[in-house]
Amino acid sequence: MLPIDPSKKLSFRRCISDGDLVIVYERHDTMKAVKVSESSTLQNRFGVFKHSDWIGKPFGSKVFSSKGGFVYLLAPTPELWTLVLSHRTQILYIADISFVVMYLEIVPGCLVLESGTGSGSLTTSLARAVAPTGHVYTFDFHEQRAVSAREDFDRTGLNSLVTVGVRDIQGEGFPDDFTGVVDSVFLDLPQPWLAIPSAGKMLKQDGVLCSFSPCIEQVQRSSETLGSHFTDIRTFEVLLRTYEVREGKMESCQGDEGSSFGSSSFGSLPCKRRQTSNEGSNWQENPSSPMIIARPSVEARGHTGYLTFARLKCAA
Ligand SMILES: C[S@@+](CC[C@H](N)C(=O)[O-])C[C@H]1O[C@@H](n2cnc3c(N)ncnc32)[C@H](O)[C@@H]1O
């Protein structure tokens, strides 16, 4: 996922080798992770693809099957891994993940604690953010989930950046070895308020904690507990709206300049026309001619959860 050479430099510019994990991309909602093996083939609706044809090609290459179909071979970035990983639990998605990494101020070299590990969706992005010199210690009390997460981090090449422990964090707290040395803590637990006092002990002065909870009652209870040792307590709900932008035919259009609300080959949702310097006459004269249409995706993801952030109060 993140090739780290002995000089600890991260590299995204690398060609596909035997044994690499690649994301086989058909379209944005049809992707899968495949381990490249020189003697193997991949079969899908586009035909049979020989892995040996992939070796030596740069990530991002378009490769062809025996019958001329094609797929793209993408690097297994955390963003794509989150979309293809096997769901053993509910997971965090990109909108929440990016907000978490930013607000927890996670940069290369940071030491981060997480619980629970779940399917490792967030952990993968935490690992990239701390690489190449930091580390993520993630804990789950479910033994088999911890084993599966370790296997995934081996597959994605992140095992030098992540350690998975089995521990009841709500019952026992984080291990004492981390007391006062941690940059940030992330909790995705059913009763986070039970783990917050321990998380506070682990953080360095000025360290930041985030707790993800699907229900507002959990947020209220956590915030009450945070009040005694933390400051700058804030809760966010991150709502993401994705758009489909592609060529289509507009059948009728009304409204202000540049925006149109009518039926199109996308259906009857609001659309926005492409604006170009010489636009207008062509479409006005021939409304059935193809144009670039944009509309909000029908399958937009709604509520996932609330993110509560807090900064450790200075003891002095
Ligand atoms: C929703 S999942 C976490 C998903 C993860 N954030 C991701 O993005 O893939 C919650 C995890 O917390 C674990 N868990 C629940 N209670 C726990 C506890 N007391 N100590 C440690 N882990 C716990 C569960 O086993 C589960 O795997």
The ligand as an ORCA input file, in Angstrom:
! r2SCAN-3c Opt
* xyz 0 1
  C     -17.709     -0.140     14.875
  S     -16.327     -1.093     15.169
  C     -14.989     -0.025     14.803
  C     -14.851      0.219     13.311
  C     -13.596      0.947     12.925
  N     -13.605      2.309     13.410
  C     -13.400      0.941     11.423
  O     -13.375      2.033     10.819
  O     -13.266     -0.127     10.814
  C     -16.268     -1.141     16.934
  C     -15.281     -2.170     17.445
  O     -15.122     -1.940     18.843
  C     -14.889     -3.177     19.441
  N     -15.178     -3.052     20.881
  C     -16.393     -2.947     21.475
  N     -16.242     -2.856     22.806
  C     -14.909     -2.887     23.055
  C     -14.130     -2.817     24.234
  N     -14.704     -2.747     25.443
  N     -12.773     -2.857     24.126
  C     -12.195     -2.961     22.892
  N     -12.888     -3.050     21.753
  C     -14.222     -3.006     21.820
  C     -15.814     -4.134     18.700
  O     -15.344     -5.487     18.815
  C     -15.726     -3.599     17.270
  O     -14.780     -4.316     16.507
*
